[in-house]
């Protein structure tokens, strides 16, 4: 991958990272942690146990998704620094630019990604 493509993907990944962090901060109402926000949501006595449980599960699922997405972006940025960006982490094949444009944090070629998803549903 040439320097121009590398720089473009780096900018795209850094933009996604900044957007995700801004989204997380906005959802939390600023700098409050996800745990603090969850505690505030669950403090209402008028909510049934089922409502509280569902809200708690949703908060944790959102947090897990955001953490995984942030981790994937950070891993892609580390691959850029290491010079391995654009190569499948499983088989070493070159990941097509079209795939990287659609998913800049892609770590696997389509074949290996399908195998991973099939083995870990």
N, C-alpha and C positions, 0 to 999 in steps of 0.2 A: 504494500500500500504506500502510495507516495505521500509526501509531506503535506500537500494541500488537502488530500482526503483525510489524513490523520487529524489535522488541525480542525477541519470542518466537523468531524465526528466528536472531537474533544469539546468543541463549543456547544454542539447539540446536547451532549451528555451533561455538561456543566449547567446548561440552561434547564434541562429536565430536573436536575438535582435542586437547583435554586427554586424552581416552580413547586416541586414536591415539598421542600422545606417551608415555603411560604404557605402552601395549602395546609400543611400540618399545623403551623402556627395560627392560621386563621380559624381552623376548626377547633382549636384548643382555646381560642379567645386570647391569643397572645403567647406568653411564655409559660402558661400553666402546663403541667405535665398531664399526660393522658390519665394517669391515676387520680390526679386532683379533679379533673373534669368528670371522671367516672364517679368519684365519691360525691360530687355535687349532684349528678344526675340521680344517684341512688338514695339521696337523703330525703326524698319526698315520701312521707308515710302514707299518703293517699294511693300510691301505686301498689298494685297487687304483687305478690311474690313472683308470679309468672312474668309480669311486665318488667320488674327489676332484673330478673334473670335473663330475659331476652335482651334488654338494653345492655346489660353487662357483657353478654356474649357478643353482641354486635360491636361494642367498643373494643373488645379484645381482638375480634376478627379484623376490624379496620386497622388497628395498631399492627397486627401481624403482617397484613398486606403492605402497609406503608414501610415497615421495617424491611421486608423482603425486597420491595422495589428499590429502596434506598441502597440496600446491600448490593443488588444487581448493578446499579449505576456505579457505585464505588468500585466494584470488581472490574467493570469495563474500563473505568479510568485507570485502574492499576495495570490492566493489560495493555493499555495505550502506553503507559510509562515504561513497561517492560518490553515493549515491541512485539507483543504477541496478539494484539488486538486484530480481529478479523480472521483469526484462525480458530477452528473448533477446539475446545478444550478436551474433547474426547478422542477425536481421530486425527486432528491436526489439519484437516482440509480447510481450504480458503472459504470463508463465508462470503457469499455474493453481496456486492454493494447494495443491491435491491433489498436484501433481507436486513442489512445493517441500517439502511435508510428508514425502513419500516419499524425496526426494533434495534436502536443503537446499542442497547445493553445485551444483545444476543451473544451468548457464550458458545452456542453449538450450531453446527450446520443443521439443516432441516431434518435430515435422516437421523442424526444422533438425538435431536430434540424429540422427534417422534418416538424413538426407542425409550428415552428417559420418561416421557409422559405415559407411555404404555406400561412401563415397569413400575412406575410410581404414580398411580392415578390420584 
